[in-house]
Amino acid sequence: MEKLYDAGKARAIGVSNFSTKKLSDLLVVARVRPAVNQVECHPGWQQTKLHNFYQSTGIHLSAYSPLGSPGTPWMNSNVLQEPVITSIANKLGKTPAQVALCWNIQMGHSVLPKSLNEERIKQNLDVYYWSIPDDLLAMFTEIKQVCCYSLYHHT
């Protein structure tokens, strides 16, 4: 990848599903710092350790499955039915999906939501002109983190 970068064929290098350990190891040997790490990130798997690491290194977190991934082996709950999320959504007059997406955006992450439903796609785009107030944002720390860390983050 660095050769492609050096040749001007890539403007940036990114990685996916790298833990802080793997990223730290990479930073020791890489000539070109990764610009982004794409990981699953949502209110049910907040990736706090990675988020803090990125804050200190300037690497961007791009969140895939920002609405959760119910039905997968590592998720035993549905983010969009999480009481904290639904409560905030009701208070703000937004959908739970909008609240989950807005949380990621306010954390400084980019989001990659998936939907085939035109109405939901439009709702998912309606997250840039409002924000979650600080008192409600603080409630996200109450959400139990339910994902199995070891599936993606082997040391």
C-alpha positions in Angstrom: 0.0 0.0 0.0 2.8 2.4 0.8 4.2 1.8 -2.8 0.8 2.8 -4.2 0.8 5.8 -2.0 4.3 6.8 -3.0 3.4 6.4 -6.7 0.4 8.7 -6.2 -2.1 6.0 -6.9 -3.6 6.3 -3.4 -4.2 9.5 -1.6 -4.4 7.7 1.8 -4.1 4.3 3.4 -6.7 2.8 5.6 -7.1 -0.4 7.6 -10.1 -2.3 8.9 -10.8 -4.0 12.2 -7.4 -3.1 13.7 -7.2 -3.2 17.5 -5.2 -0.6 19.4 -2.4 -3.2 19.8 -2.4 -4.0 16.0 -2.5 -0.4 15.1 0.3 0.5 17.6 2.4 -2.3 16.1 1.7 -1.0 12.6 2.6 2.6 13.5 6.1 1.4 14.6 6.9 0.1 11.1 4.7 2.1 8.8 6.2 4.9 6.8 2.8 6.2 6.0 0.4 6.5 8.9 -3.1 5.0 8.2 -5.6 7.8 7.8 -8.6 5.6 8.9 -9.5 2.4 10.6 -13.0 1.1 9.7 -14.5 -0.8 12.6 -18.0 -1.8 13.8 -19.0 1.1 16.1 -22.4 2.0 17.5 -23.9 2.8 20.9 -23.9 -0.9 21.8 -20.2 -1.3 21.0 -18.7 2.2 21.5 -15.1 1.2 20.9 -14.0 3.7 23.6 -10.4 2.4 23.8 -10.0 2.8 20.0 -11.8 6.2 20.0 -9.3 7.5 22.7 -6.4 6.0 20.8 -7.5 7.8 17.6 -7.9 11.0 19.4 -4.2 10.8 20.4 -2.9 9.7 17.0 -5.1 11.6 14.6 -6.4 8.4 12.9 -10.0 8.6 11.9 -12.6 6.1 13.0 -15.1 5.1 10.3 -18.0 3.2 11.8 -19.6 0.4 9.9 -22.8 -1.1 11.2 -23.5 2.2 13.1 -27.0 1.0 13.7 -25.8 -2.2 15.3 -25.8 -5.7 13.9 -28.6 -7.6 15.6 -28.7 -11.3 14.8 -24.9 -11.7 14.6 -23.1 -14.0 17.0 -21.4 -11.1 18.9 -24.6 -9.0 19.4 -27.2 -10.2 21.8 -29.3 -7.1 21.7 -30.8 -4.5 19.3 -29.3 -1.1 19.5 -32.4 0.5 18.0 -34.5 -0.9 20.9 -32.0 0.1 23.6 -34.0 2.1 26.2 -31.4 4.9 26.4 -31.6 5.4 22.6 -35.4 5.2 22.4 -35.7 7.6 25.4 -33.4 10.2 23.7 -35.2 9.7 20.4 -38.6 10.4 22.0 -37.2 13.5 23.8 -35.7 14.9 20.6 -38.5 13.8 18.2 -36.1 11.7 16.2 -35.9 8.0 15.3 -33.6 5.7 17.3 -31.6 5.2 14.1 -31.1 9.0 13.8 -30.0 9.2 17.4 -27.5 6.3 17.0 -26.0 7.9 13.8 -25.9 11.3 15.4 -24.0 9.9 18.4 -21.3 8.5 16.1 -21.0 11.8 14.2 -20.8 13.8 17.4 -18.0 11.4 18.5 -16.2 12.5 15.4 -16.7 9.3 13.5 -17.9 8.9 9.9 -20.8 6.5 9.5 -21.7 3.9 6.9 -25.4 3.0 7.5 -27.1 0.5 5.2 -30.7 0.5 4.2 -32.6 -0.4 1.1 -35.7 1.5 2.3 -35.9 5.0 0.7 -37.7 6.6 3.7 -35.0 5.3 6.1 -32.3 6.4 3.8 -33.8 9.9 3.9 -34.1 9.7 7.7 -30.5 8.6 8.0 -29.4 11.7 6.1 -31.3 13.9 8.5 -28.6 13.8 11.2 -26.4 16.8 10.3 -28.5 19.8 11.3 -29.1 19.0 14.9 -27.2 17.5 17.8 -27.7 15.6 20.9 -27.5 17.9 23.9 -24.7 17.2 26.4 -27.0 16.0 29.2 -28.5 13.4 26.9 -25.2 12.6 25.3 -23.9 11.7 28.7 -26.6 9.0 29.0 -24.8 6.9 26.3 -22.3 5.8 29.0 -25.2 3.9 30.6 -25.6 1.6 27.6 -24.2 -1.9 28.4 -21.5 -2.9 25.9 -22.6 -6.2 24.6 -20.2 -7.1 21.9 -17.7 -9.9 22.1 -14.3 -8.1 22.0 -12.3 -11.1 21.1 -13.9 -11.7 17.7 -12.2 -8.8 16.1 -9.4 -7.8 18.5 -7.0 -10.7 18.9 -3.6 -9.6 20.3 
